Amino acid sequence: MGTRKKVQAFVRVKPTDDFAHEMIKYGEDNKSIDIHLKKDTRRGAVNNQQTDWSFKLDGVLHDASQDLVYETVAKDAVSQALDGYNGTIMCYGQTGAGKTYTMTGATENYKHRGILPRALQQVFRMIEERPTHAITVRVSYLEIYNENLFDLLSTLPYVGPSVTPMTIVENPQGVFIKGLSVHLTSQEEDAFSLLFEGETNRIIASHTMNKNSSRSHCIFTIYMEAHSRTLSDEKYITSKINLVDLAGSERLSKTGSEGRVLKEATYINKSLSFLEQAIIALGDQNRDHIPFRQSKLTHALKDSLGGNCNMVLVTNIYGEAAQLDETLSSLRFASRMKLVTTEPAINEKYDAERMVKNLEKELALLKQELAIHDSLSNRTLVNYDPMDEIQIAEINSQVRRYLEGTLDEIDIINLRQIQEVFNQFRVVLSQQEQEVESALRRKYTLIDKNDFAAISAVQKAGLMDVEGHLVGEPDGQSFGLGVAPFSVKPGKKSKTKKTTKDQFSSSARKEGASSPVSGKDFDMTSISKTQLIPSSKEGDLKDMLVRERETSSIEPLPSDSPKEESRALRPSTPPSKPVAFEEFKNERGSEINRIFKENKSILNERKKRASETTQRINAIKQEIDVTKEALNFQKSLREKQGEYENKGLMIIDEEEFLLILKLKDLKKQYRNEYQELRDLRAEIQYCQRLVDQCRHRLLMEFDIWYNESFVIPEDVQVALKLGSSIRPGMVPITRIVCLGEDDQDRFSQLQQTVLPEGPDSISFYNAKVKTEQKAYGKSDQHGSRTTWWRAACFSVLKQRRTGLDERYGIPFRP
């Protein structure tokens, strides 16, 4: 664990023309603030009203710029985050005191940006200064509005709608929000775009104290993960920075809130009250329970309030006499926050992949060390590597010879050999069991003793007596000798034998008929690389997938072939697309059209086979139903006539036994046919995908050919072909004239040299432009960016309007 440290608390005073100099005074070191109130004479002669307060803080920011605020408050916490320490920066205060301005700043002006965009900029600047580490940055933006959680970045196109509401989940690693989208940002501009996107989704309202009052608590989190590029250590560090912009506390008598705004203010004051209770509990060393779960705000910040992080509080106050009660309340909260202690520690985790590589290196070194010891002990034949197939076969041979008695003992060299010897013993035992069982099956008919239906059927057929002894044992050629029961008559016996023999032969014929047919696989000639090769074998699936990938890589004939050079002149009026499509299929697109037709014929053949298989399945199903009805009729007839049992075994007649065997055979046929139908459906789905790809390719190539042949001017085609890999038909005709323009490059150069704040502000302004384009639905990115940039730089360009034409060639149009 890290060393315990106090939470840092700063006070920022909002600039005002009516500052209460007589009531609010700062210490000489700018780390204390004193409040003096005049006694209320209306309380009478005995007046115990407190009139003086003094608060010790880490700094008082009065008339401080945004740069000074960030340098004082947040710079150290952000820099330590890249070393693996978590950080939390929170803005607290009454409504309209400047919390959002301190945290976010004025997004319209780069100079007035707040702590949050400056922290993002510092993170990416420090990443550039650390080339020895691979650092990944992710961000999320959470809003807590009326005790409900919302994702401010859920409006992005690639963020799908959440089905389940977001919830706060705790695990040993900390607290996280389940359902909150976390976005990877590889550059500074992307991070600013996400920030501005979230800012546009925040809920604000207007009242007498603030025209743009935040009606929700917002938590912008920056997640960082750093891996060393130089060290092979499996450890890596993670950290996160929580930038919390709290909604302001309100006195309803001053704000005059009504309706929805009144409800929002009630939730805000309630959550801030719970936050203060949690802070008081954290400051009390004798308290065991901290009420984090009273509100969503305190629960989401559980690991940030007094947890493993560097925490900084910025308390925003008014300096006016009319707001002195709210100022005192805010300063009391700041003083209580200073009593809270945290334990910052580096968050180290282990990379499983790199750990495996290090263990493999260590294993190789240990093997080398063991080899040295073996050579010193004259054990040069010892090998500790896994055994290959030849060595395993040799051990198997030794085990078999040992079991046969031709080998007295097995040489033991190392532990791997001992394990392999026991493994081969198990293999040999399993093989012998299988050989014995197969030999018994070839010589005898095995019947399960627990299968009473089969035993009763065999007994009824005269093949087994009542004591369970077989009458005769088939040896493959004839029946062996046995003792027949006295109840079996000679005439009936021969009939039963014949019936049973015919029954087994018919069953064998049915099994052969219902077995999978090898005729599924048939040969085809003249198959191109995009055709489907029909096969039901699993081994052909890889070839089919390869052909599917190759389908998208078909290239038409070269456009500069001699055949094209000698083609006829272009007609003055383009032909209709149906007529041109027939011509395309017969000439340039003949190969693709042939492939399309062949694949379509294969698809139709598969569908036809599937239809036939379905009809066979339906016929088998009907026969199964008929057999079941007959079997049920026989059972009901047996129950009516009386059931016979012999030593606990049910005795059935020959007809019911034959129905049972027939039903079993039909079910087997049904399963085989159904499996064949499933295979055919999979092939049909694959064939359909190939046909769709060929159709799409045919139409795409036709559009390109039609544009090249009849739409795009020939001089433009010649210009595009020179030194370019772009096919003319693939470029929209409305965009061809813009390929040679270089206005965007000239604008980027102008932007870097003329922006008021220099090149560092490019990412900030570009992200702002993209956000406004999305908000206003502007489609022309270049034009809107230029227009917005001119508006942002109006003050600078106004001073240079006389020389702007000469320097940059762009006239000034405010």
C-alpha positions in Angstrom: 0.0 0.0 0.0 1.1 3.6 -0.5 1.6 6.3 2.1 -1.4 8.1 3.4 -1.9 11.7 2.4 -4.5 14.4 2.9 -6.9 15.5 0.2 -5.9 18.8 -1.3 -8.5 21.5 -1.2 -8.4 24.8 -3.2 -10.8 27.7 -3.3 -11.5 29.6 -6.5 -13.4 32.9 -6.2 -15.6 34.0 -9.0 -14.7 37.5 -10.2 -17.4 40.1 -9.5 -17.8 43.8 -9.4 -19.4 43.8 -6.0 -16.8 41.9 -4.0 -17.3 41.9 -0.2 -13.9 43.2 0.9 -15.0 43.9 4.4 -16.3 40.4 5.0 -13.9 38.2 3.0 -10.1 38.4 3.5 -7.3 36.2 2.4 -4.2 35.3 4.3 -0.7 36.5 3.2 0.3 33.1 2.0 -2.9 32.7 0.0 -3.7 29.5 1.9 -6.3 30.8 4.3 -9.5 32.7 4.0 -11.3 34.6 6.8 -15.0 35.4 6.9 -16.4 38.2 9.1 -20.2 38.8 9.6 -21.8 41.7 11.3 -24.1 40.9 14.2 -27.8 41.0 13.6 -29.1 43.7 15.9 -32.6 42.3 15.6 -31.7 39.4 17.9 -31.6 41.6 21.0 -29.0 42.3 23.6 -28.1 38.7 24.2 -26.7 37.6 20.9 -24.4 34.6 20.7 -24.2 34.7 16.9 -20.8 33.6 15.5 -19.3 36.3 13.4 -15.8 35.1 12.5 -14.6 32.0 10.6 -11.2 31.0 9.4 -10.5 28.2 7.0 -7.1 26.7 6.2 -6.8 25.4 2.7 -4.1 24.4 0.2 -4.5 27.6 -1.9 -6.9 30.4 -2.7 -7.3 31.3 -6.3 -8.6 34.9 -6.7 -8.7 36.5 -10.1 -6.7 33.6 -11.4 -6.5 32.7 -15.0 -7.3 29.2 -16.4 -3.6 28.5 -16.9 -2.8 29.3 -13.3 -5.7 27.2 -12.0 -4.6 24.2 -14.0 -0.9 24.6 -13.0 -1.9 24.8 -9.3 -4.6 22.3 -9.1 -4.4 19.5 -11.7 -0.9 19.3 -13.3 0.7 17.2 -10.7 -2.2 14.7 -10.4 -2.3 14.2 -14.2 1.5 13.7 -14.4 1.4 11.1 -11.6 -1.4 9.3 -13.4 1.1 8.2 -16.1 3.2 6.7 -13.4 0.3 4.4 -12.3 -1.4 6.6 -9.7 -5.2 7.2 -9.9 -6.4 10.8 -9.7 -9.6 12.6 -8.9 -10.3 16.3 -9.5 -13.7 17.5 -8.3 -15.4 20.9 -8.6 -17.9 21.8 -5.8 -19.9 24.9 -5.0 -23.2 26.7 -5.3 -25.0 27.2 -8.6 -23.5 29.8 -10.8 -20.1 29.9 -8.9 -18.1 28.8 -12.0 -17.7 25.0 -11.5 -18.3 24.1 -15.2 -16.1 27.0 -16.3 -13.3 25.7 -14.1 -13.7 22.1 -15.2 -14.6 22.4 -18.9 -14.0 26.1 -19.7 -15.3 27.9 -22.7 -15.3 25.4 -25.5 -15.5 28.2 -28.0 -12.1 29.6 -27.0 -8.9 27.7 -26.8 -7.4 30.1 -24.3 -10.3 29.8 -21.9 -10.4 26.0 -21.9 -10.7 24.4 -18.5 -9.1 21.6 -16.5 -10.5 18.8 -18.5 -9.3 19.7 -22.0 -5.9 20.7 -20.6 -5.6 17.4 -18.8 -6.3 15.6 -22.1 -3.6 17.7 -23.8 -1.1 17.1 -21.1 -1.7 13.3 -21.3 -0.9 13.1 -25.0 2.0 15.5 -24.6 3.5 13.2 -22.0 2.9 10.1 -24.1 5.0 11.7 -26.9 7.8 12.3 -24.4 7.8 8.6 -23.4 8.7 6.6 -26.5 9.9 3.7 -24.3 6.3 2.9 -23.3 3.3 1.9 -25.3 0.4 3.8 -23.6 -3.2 3.2 -24.4 -5.8 5.9 -23.6 -9.5 5.4 -23.3 -12.3 7.8 -22.1 -15.8 7.6 -20.8 -18.4 10.3 -19.9 -21.1 9.5 -17.3 -24.0 11.7 -16.3 -26.0 11.3 -13.1 -29.4 13.1 -13.6 -32.2 12.7 -11.1 -30.5 9.6 -9.6 -30.3 7.9 -13.0 -27.2 7.0 -14.9 -26.8 8.1 -18.5 -24.0 7.7 -21.1 -23.2 11.0 -22.6 -21.4 9.3 -25.5 -24.2 7.0 -26.4 -25.2 9.2 -29.4 -22.1 8.2 -31.3 -22.9 6.1 -34.4 -20.9 3.1 -33.4 -22.3 2.9 -29.9 -25.4 0.7 -30.0 -28.5 1.3 -27.9 -28.2 -0.4 -24.4 -31.0 -2.9 -23.7 -30.4 -3.0 -19.9 -30.0 0.1 -17.8 -26.5 1.0 -16.4 -25.6 -0.2 -13.0 -22.7 0.4 -10.6 -20.7 -2.8 -10.0 -18.0 -3.4 -7.5 -15.1 -5.9 -7.8 -11.7 -6.4 -6.2 -10.2 -4.0 -8.8 -12.6 -1.2 -7.9 -15.9 0.3 -9.0 -17.0 0.4 -12.6 -20.2 1.3 -14.4 -21.7 -1.7 -16.2 -23.1 -0.6 -19.6 -21.0 2.6 -19.8 -19.2 2.9 -23.2 -15.4 3.3 -23.1 -13.8 4.7 -26.2 -10.2 4.2 -27.4 -8.5 7.5 -28.4 -5.2 7.3 -30.3 -4.7 11.0 -30.7 -5.6 14.3 -29.1 -8.2 15.4 -31.6 -10.3 12.2 -31.1 -10.3 12.8 -27.3 -11.5 16.5 -27.8 -14.2 15.2 -30.2 -15.5 12.9 -27.5 -15.4 15.6 -24.9 -17.4 18.1 -27.1 -19.8 15.3 -28.1 -20.6 14.7 -24.4 -20.9 18.4 -23.6 -23.6 18.8 -26.3 -25.6 16.0 -24.6 -25.5 17.5 -21.0 -28.7 18.7 -19.5 -28.8 22.4 -18.6 -31.5 24.8 -17.5 -31.9 28.5 -16.7 -32.9 30.2 -13.5 -32.3 33.6 -11.8 -28.8 32.6 -10.5 -27.5 31.0 -13.7 -28.6 31.1 -17.3 -26.8 27.8 -18.2 -27.1 25.8 -14.9 -25.9 22.2 -15.0 -28.7 20.0 -13.9 -26.6 16.8 -13.4 -23.4 15.5 -12.0 -20.9 14.5 -14.7 -17.8 12.3 -14.4 -15.3 12.3 -17.3 -12.8 9.5 -16.8 -9.5 9.0 -18.6 -8.2 5.4 -18.5 -4.5 4.8 -19.2 -2.5 1.5 -19.6 1.3 1.6 -20.1 3.4 -1.3 -21.3 7.2 -1.1 -21.4 8.7 -1.5 -24.9 12.3 -2.0 -23.6 11.8 -4.3 -20.6 10.5 -7.9 -20.9 8.8 -7.6 -17.5 5.2 -9.0 -17.5 4.1 -6.2 -15.2 2.3 -3.1 -16.6 0.6 -0.2 -14.9 -2.9 1.1 -15.2 -4.5 4.3 -13.9 -7.5 6.5 -14.3 -8.3 10.1 -13.8 -11.8 11.1 -12.7 -12.7 14.7 -13.6 -16.0 15.4 -11.7 -18.2 18.4 -12.4 -20.9 18.5 -9.7 -24.1 20.3 -10.1 -24.5 23.4 -7.9 -26.3 23.4 -4.6 -29.4 25.8 -4.8 -31.5 27.8 -2.4 -35.0 27.5 -3.9 -35.9 31.0 -2.5 -33.1 32.5 -4.6 -33.4 30.5 -7.8 -37.2 30.6 -8.0 -37.2 27.1 -9.6 -40.5 25.6 -10.6 -41.8 22.5 -12.2 -39.1 20.3 -13.7 -36.3 22.6 -12.6 -37.6 22.3 -9.0 -37.5 18.5 -9.2 -34.0 18.6 -10.5 -32.9 20.9 -7.7 -34.4 18.6 -5.1 -32.3 15.6 -6.5 -29.2 17.8 -6.7 -29.4 19.0 -3.1 -30.2 15.5 -1.9 -27.2 13.9 -3.6 -24.9 16.7 -2.4 -26.2 16.2 1.1 -25.3 12.5 0.9 -21.9 13.4 -0.5 -21.2 15.6 2.5 -22.3 12.8 4.9 -19.9 10.4 3.2 -17.1 13.0 3.5 -17.8 13.5 7.3 -17.7 9.7 7.8 -14.4 9.4 5.9 -12.9 12.2 8.0 -13.9 10.4 11.3 -11.2 7.8 12.0 -13.5 5.9 14.4 -16.2 5.3 11.8 -16.2 1.8 10.3 -19.2 2.1 8.0 -19.1 4.7 5.2 -22.6 5.4 3.6 -21.5 5.2 0.0 -24.7 3.5 -1.3 -27.0 6.3 -0.3 -26.8 7.9 -3.7 -25.5 7.0 -7.2 -22.9 9.8 -6.9 -21.2 8.6 -3.8 -21.4 4.9 -5.0 -19.8 5.7 -8.3 -17.0 7.7 -6.6 -16.4 5.1 -3.9 -12.9 4.3 -4.9 -12.1 8.0 -5.5 -13.3 9.4 -2.2 -10.6 8.4 0.3 -9.5 5.5 -1.9 -6.4 4.7 -3.9 -6.0 8.0 -5.6 -4.6 11.5 -5.5 -7.7 13.6 -4.8 -8.0 17.4 -5.4 -11.1 19.5 -4.5 -11.8 22.8 -6.1 -14.4 24.8 -4.2 -16.0 27.6 -6.2 -17.5 30.4 -4.3 -19.2 33.8 -4.9 -17.4 36.8 -3.4 -20.6 38.9 -2.9 -22.2 39.7 0.4 -25.6 38.3 -0.7 -24.1 34.9 -1.2 -22.2 34.7 2.0 -24.3 31.9 3.5 -23.6 29.6 0.5 -20.0 30.6 0.6 -19.7 29.5 4.3 -21.4 26.2 3.4 -19.0 25.5 0.6 -15.9 26.4 2.7 -17.1 24.1 5.5 -17.3 21.3 2.9 -13.8 22.0 1.8 -12.4 22.0 5.4 -14.1 18.6 6.0 -12.6 17.3 2.8 -9.1 18.2 4.0 -9.7 15.7 6.9 -10.1 12.8 4.5 -6.9 10.7 3.8 -6.1 8.6 0.8 -3.6 5.9 0.1 -2.2 6.4 -3.4 -0.4 3.4 -4.8 0.8 2.3 -8.2 -1.7 0.0 -10.0 0.4 -2.9 -11.3 -1.0 -5.7 -13.3 0.5 -8.7 -15.1 0.4 -9.4 -18.8 -0.5 -13.1 -19.2 1.1 -13.4 -22.7 4.3 -11.8 -21.6 4.4 -13.9 -18.5 4.2 -17.0 -20.6 7.1 -15.9 -22.7 9.2 -15.2 -19.6 8.3 -18.6 -18.2 9.4 -20.2 -21.4 12.7 -18.4 -21.3 13.2 -19.5 -17.6 12.3 -23.1 -18.6 15.0 -23.1 -21.3 17.6 -21.8 -18.8 16.6 -24.4 -16.3 17.0 -27.1 -19.0 20.5 -25.9 -19.8 21.4 -25.9 -16.1 20.1 -29.4 -15.7 22.0 -30.5 -18.8 25.2 -29.2 -17.2 24.6 -31.2 -14.0 23.9 -34.4 -16.1 27.1 -34.0 -18.0 29.0 -33.7 -14.7 27.3 -36.8 -13.4 28.1 -38.8 -16.7 24.4 -38.9 -17.6 24.8 -37.8 -21.1 21.9 -39.8 -22.6 19.1 -38.0 -20.6 16.7 -36.0 -22.6 14.1 -33.7 -21.0 12.3 -32.6 -24.2 8.8 -34.0 -24.9 9.0 -37.4 -26.6 8.4 -37.7 -30.4 6.4 -40.4 -32.2 9.4 -42.7 -32.7 10.3 -42.7 -29.0 6.6 -43.3 -28.0 6.4 -46.2 -30.5 9.6 -47.7 -29.0 8.1 -47.5 -25.4 4.9 -49.1 -26.7 7.0 -52.0 -28.2 8.8 -52.5 -24.9 5.6 -52.6 -23.0 4.1 -55.2 -25.3 7.2 -57.3 -25.1 7.2 -57.0 -21.3 3.6 -58.2 -21.1 4.3 -61.1 -23.5 7.3 -62.1 -21.3 10.0 -61.6 -23.9 11.5 -58.6 -22.1 12.5 -58.9 -18.4 12.6 -55.2 -17.5 12.1 -51.7 -19.0 14.9 -49.2 -18.8 14.0 -46.0 -17.0 15.9 -42.9 -17.9 13.8 -39.9 -16.7 10.4 -38.9 -15.4 8.8 -38.3 -18.8 9.6 -41.9 -19.7 7.9 -43.2 -16.5 4.8 -41.3 -17.4 4.8 -42.5 -20.9 5.3 -46.2 -19.8 2.1 -46.0 -17.7 0.3 -44.3 -20.5 1.2 -47.1 -22.9 0.1 -49.7 -20.4 -3.3 -48.0 -20.4 -3.3 -47.9 -24.3 -2.4 -51.6 -24.6 -5.1 -52.6 -22.0 -7.8 -50.6 -23.9 -6.8 -52.2 -27.2 -7.0 -55.7 -25.7 -10.4 -55.0 -24.3 -11.6 -53.8 -27.7 -10.1 -56.9 -29.4 -11.9 -59.3 -27.0 -15.2 -57.5 -27.4 -15.0 -57.5 -31.2 -14.1 -61.2 -31.2 -17.1 -62.0 -29.0 -19.3 -59.9 -31.3 -18.1 -61.8 -34.3 -18.8 -65.2 -32.7 -21.9 -64.5 -30.5 -25.0 -62.3 -30.5 -24.7 -60.1 -27.3 -27.9 -59.2 -25.5 -28.1 -56.8 -22.6 -29.5 -58.6 -19.5 -31.3 -55.5 -18.5 -33.1 -55.2 -21.9 -36.2 -57.2 -21.0 -38.0 -56.5 -24.2 -35.2 -58.0 -26.3 -34.9 -61.0 -23.9 -38.6 -61.7 -24.1 -38.5 -61.5 -27.9 -35.6 -63.9 -28.2 -37.3 -66.3 -25.8 -40.5 -66.1 -27.9 -38.5 -66.8 -31.0 -37.2 -70.0 -29.4 -33.5 -68.9 -29.3 -33.3 -68.8 -25.4 -34.9 -71.0 -22.8 -36.6 -69.7 -19.7 -33.4 -70.0 -17.7 -31.5 -67.7 -20.0 -29.5 -70.3 -21.9 -29.2 -70.0 -25.7 -30.6 -72.8 -27.8 -27.8 -72.6 -30.4 -24.7 -70.5 -30.9 -24.1 -69.3 -34.4 -20.5 -69.7 -35.5 -20.7 -68.0 -38.9 -21.6 -71.1 -40.9 -24.3 -73.0 -39.0 -26.0 -73.4 -35.6 -24.1 -75.0 -32.8 -25.5 -77.6 -30.4 -27.9 -76.6 -27.6 -30.7 -77.8 -25.5 -34.2 -76.7 -26.6 -37.0 -76.1 -24.1 -39.7 -78.7 -23.9 -42.4 -76.1 -24.7 -41.1 -75.6 -28.2 -42.5 -77.8 -30.9 -40.3 -79.0 -33.7 -42.5 -77.6 -36.5 -42.8 -74.3 -34.8 -39.2 -74.2 -34.1 -38.1 -74.5 -37.7 -40.6 -71.8 -38.7 -39.3 -69.5 -36.0 -35.8 -70.0 -37.2 -36.7 -69.2 -40.7 -38.7 -66.1 -39.7 -35.9 -64.9 -37.5 -33.3 -65.4 -40.3 -35.4 -63.6 -42.8 -36.0 -60.8 -40.3 -32.3 -60.2 -39.7 -31.5 -60.3 -43.4 -34.3 -57.8 -44.2 -33.1 -55.6 -41.4 -29.6 -55.7 -42.8 -30.9 -54.8 -46.3 -32.8 -51.8 -44.8 -29.7 -50.6 -43.0 -27.8 -50.8 -46.2 -30.4 -48.9 -48.1 -30.6 -46.1 -45.5 -26.9 -45.6 -45.1 -25.4 -42.4 -46.5 -24.8 -42.7 -50.3 -21.4 -41.9 -51.6 -23.0 -40.4 -54.7 -23.3 -37.1 -53.0 -19.9 -36.1 -54.3 -20.0 -35.7 -58.1 -17.4 -34.4 -60.5 -17.8 -31.2 -62.5 -15.7 -30.0 -65.4 -14.6 -26.5 -66.3 -14.9 -25.2 -62.7 -13.4 -21.7 -62.3 -11.9 -20.5 -59.1 -15.1 -18.8 -58.0 -17.3 -21.9 -58.5 -18.7 -24.1 -55.7 -17.3 -27.7 -55.7 -20.1 -29.8 -54.4 -18.9 -32.1 -51.7 -20.3 -33.4 -48.4 -16.9 -34.1 -46.9 -15.7 -32.0 -44.0 -12.2 -31.8 -45.6 -13.6 -29.8 -48.6 -14.9 -27.0 -46.4 -11.6 -25.2 -46.3 -11.4 -25.2 -50.1 -15.0 -23.8 -50.2 -14.0 -21.0 -47.8 -10.9 -20.2 -49.9 -13.0 -20.0 -53.1 -15.4 -17.7 -51.2 -12.6 -15.3 -50.4 -11.3 -15.5 -53.9 -14.8 -14.5 -55.2 -14.2 -10.9 -54.0 -10.8 -10.7 -55.7 -12.0 -11.3 -59.3 -10.5 -8.7 -61.6 -11.9 -7.9 -65.0 -9.9 -7.8 -68.1 -7.3 -5.0 -68.3 -8.7 -1.8 -69.5 -5.7 -1.1 -71.7 -5.8 -4.4 -73.7 -5.6 -4.3 -77.5 -9.1 -5.4 -77.8 -10.3 -2.3 -76.1 -8.1 0.0 -78.1 -9.7 -1.2 -81.3 -13.3 -0.8 -80.1 -15.8 1.3 -81.9 -16.3 5.0 -81.2 -18.6 6.0 -78.4 -22.2 6.6 -79.4 -23.5 10.1 -78.9 -26.5 8.9 -76.8 -25.8 6.3 -74.1 -28.0 3.2 -74.6 -30.5 2.1 -71.9 -29.1 0.1 -69.1 -31.1 -3.1 -69.8 -29.8 -3.2 -73.4 -26.2 -2.4 -72.2 -26.5 -5.1 -69.5 -27.2 -7.8 -72.1 -24.3 -6.6 -74.2 -22.1 -6.6 -71.1 -23.0 -10.2 -70.2 -22.1 -11.4 -73.7 -18.8 -9.6 -74.0 -16.8 -8.2 -71.1 -18.8 -9.8 -68.3 -19.2 -13.2 -70.0 -16.8 -14.9 -67.5 -18.6 -13.6 -64.4 -22.0 -14.3 -66.0 -20.9 -17.9 -66.7 -19.8 -18.4 -63.1 -23.0 -16.9 -61.9 -25.1 -19.3 -64.0 -23.1 -22.3 -63.0 -23.4 -21.5 -59.3 -27.1 -20.9 -59.7 -27.5 -24.3 -61.4 -25.7 -25.9 -58.5 -27.9 -24.1 -56.1 -31.0 -25.3 -57.9 -29.7 -28.9 -57.9 -29.2 -28.7 -54.2 -32.7 -27.4 -53.6 -34.1 -30.2 -55.7 -32.2 -32.8 -53.7 -33.4 -31.2 -50.5 -37.0 -31.3 -51.7 -36.7 -35.0 -52.5 -35.1 -35.7 -49.1 -37.9 -33.8 -47.4 -40.5 -35.9 -49.2 -38.7 -39.1 -48.2 -38.6 -37.9 -44.6 -42.4 -37.2 -44.7 -43.1 -40.6 -46.0 -41.0 -42.3 -43.3 -42.7 -40.2 -40.7 -46.1 -41.3 -41.9 -44.9 -44.9 -41.9 -43.6 -44.4 -38.3 -47.0 -43.1 -37.3 -48.8 -46.1 -38.9 -46.4 -48.5 -37.2 -46.9 -46.8 -33.8 -50.7 -47.1 -34.2 -50.3 -50.8 -35.0 -48.0 -51.4 -32.1 -50.3 -49.6 -29.7 -53.2 -51.7 -31.0 -51.2 -54.9 -30.3 -50.3 -53.7 -26.8 -54.0 -52.8 -26.1 -55.1 -56.2 -27.5 -52.5 -58.0 -25.3 -53.8 -56.1 -22.2 -57.4 -57.1 -23.0 -56.5 -60.8 -23.6 -54.2 -60.9 -20.6 -50.5 -60.5 -20.2 -48.2 -63.5 -19.6 -45.1 -63.4 -17.5 -42.4 -66.0 -17.1 -40.1 -65.3 -14.1 -40.8 -61.6 -14.2 -40.3 -61.3 -18.0 -43.1 -60.0 -20.2 -44.0 -62.4 -23.1 -45.1 -60.8 -26.4 -46.2 -62.4 -29.6 -44.2 -62.6 -32.9 -46.2 -59.8 -34.6 -45.6 -57.3 -31.9 -41.9 -58.2 -31.9 -41.7 -57.6 -35.6 -43.5 -54.2 -35.2 -40.9 -53.2 -32.6 -38.0 -54.1 -34.9 -39.7 -52.3 -37.8 -40.2 -49.2 -35.7 -36.6 -49.2 -34.7 -35.5 -49.5 -38.3 -37.8 -46.7 -39.4 -36.4 -44.4 -36.8 -32.9 -45.1 -37.9 -33.8 -44.3 -41.5 -35.5 -41.1 -40.3 -32.4 -40.0 -38.4 -30.1 -40.7 -41.5 -32.4 -38.8 -43.8 -32.8 -35.9 -41.5 -29.0 -35.7 -41.1 -28.7 -35.6 -44.9 -31.3 -32.9 -45.1 -29.3 -30.8 -42.6 -26.1 -31.2 -44.7 -28.0 -30.2 -47.8 -29.4 -27.1 -46.1 -25.9 -26.0 -45.1 -24.7 -26.5 -48.7 -27.8 -24.5 -49.9 -26.9 -21.6 -47.6 -23.3 -21.6 -48.8 -24.4 -21.8 -52.5 -26.9 -19.0 -51.9 -24.1 -16.8 -50.5 -21.9 -17.5 -53.5 -24.7 -16.7 -55.9 -25.4 -13.4 -54.1 -21.7 -12.5 -54.3 -21.5 -13.3 -58.0 -24.7 -11.3 -58.7 -23.3 -8.3 -56.7 -20.0 -8.6 -58.5 -21.7 -8.7 -61.9 -23.8 -5.6 -61.2 -20.8 -3.7 -59.8 -18.6 -4.5 -62.8 -21.5 -3.5 -65.1 -21.8 -0.1 -63.4 -18.0 0.5 -63.8 -18.1 -0.6 -67.4 -21.1 1.5 -68.2 -19.5 4.6 -66.6 -16.2 4.1 -68.5 -18.0 3.4 -71.8 -20.7 6.0 -71.9 -20.6 8.5 -69.0 -17.1 9.7 -68.1 -15.4 11.8 -70.8 -12.5 10.1 -72.5 -10.0 12.9 -71.7 -10.8 12.5 -68.0 -10.2 8.8 -68.3 -6.8 9.4 -69.9 -5.9 11.8 -67.1 -6.8 9.4 -64.5 -5.0 6.5 -66.1 -1.6 8.3 -66.1 0.3 7.3 -63.0 -2.8 6.3 -61.1 -4.3 3.1 -59.9 -7.8 4.4 -59.7 -10.3 3.0 -62.2 -12.3 5.7 -63.7 -15.6 3.9 -63.4 -15.2 3.6 -59.6 -15.1 7.4 -59.1 -18.4 9.3 -59.0 -18.7 11.7 -61.9 -19.4 14.6 -59.6 -16.1 14.2 -57.8 -13.7 13.7 -60.7 -13.1 17.4 -61.2 -12.0 17.8 -57.5 -9.1 15.3 -57.6 -6.5 17.8 -58.5 -7.5 20.5 -56.0 -5.2 21.1 -53.1 -7.3 23.6 -51.0 -7.3 21.4 -47.9 -3.5 21.3 -47.8 -3.3 25.0 -48.2 -5.9 25.5 -45.5 -3.9 23.2 -43.1 -0.7 25.2 -43.6 -2.6 28.5 -43.1 -4.3 27.1 -40.0 -0.9 26.3 -38.3 0.6 29.7 -38.9 -2.4 32.1 -38.3 -4.3 30.5 -35.4 -4.3 32.8 -32.4 -2.9 30.3 -29.9 -0.4 28.6 -32.3 -0.1 25.0 -33.6 -1.1 23.5 -30.2 -4.7 24.5 -30.6 -5.2 22.7 -33.9 -6.6 19.6 -32.3 -8.9 21.6 -30.1 -10.4 23.6 -33.0 -10.6 20.6 -35.4 -12.6 18.6 -32.8 -14.9 21.6 -32.2 -15.5 21.9 -35.9 -16.5 18.2 -36.2 -18.9 18.5 -33.3 -20.6 21.6 -34.8 -20.8 19.9 -38.2 -22.6 17.0 -36.6 -24.9 19.3 -34.7 -25.9 21.4 -37.7 -25.8 18.6 -40.3 -23.3 20.2 -42.6 -22.1 17.9 -45.3 -19.3 19.9 -46.8 -16.5 19.4 -44.3 -13.9 21.7 -46.0 -16.2 24.6 -46.4 -17.7 24.5 -42.9 -14.3 24.1 -41.3 -13.0 27.1 -43.2 -16.0 29.2 -42.2 -15.8 28.3 -38.5 -12.1 28.8 -38.4 -12.5 32.3 -39.8 -15.1 33.1 -37.2 -12.7 31.8 -34.4 -9.8 33.8 -35.7 -11.9 36.9 -36.5 -10.0 39.2 -34.1 -6.6 38.4 -35.5 -7.6 38.5 -39.2 -9.3 41.8 -38.7 -6.0 43.4 -37.9 -4.4 41.8 -40.9 -7.1 42.3 -43.5 -4.9 44.5 -45.7 -2.1 42.1 -46.2 -4.1 38.8 -46.2 -4.6 38.7 -50.0 -0.9 39.1 -50.7 0.3 36.6 -48.1 -2.2 33.8 -48.4 -4.2 34.4 -51.5 -7.5 34.2 -49.6 -9.8 37.2 -49.5 -11.2 38.2 -46.1 -14.9 37.7 -45.8 -16.1 38.2 -42.2 
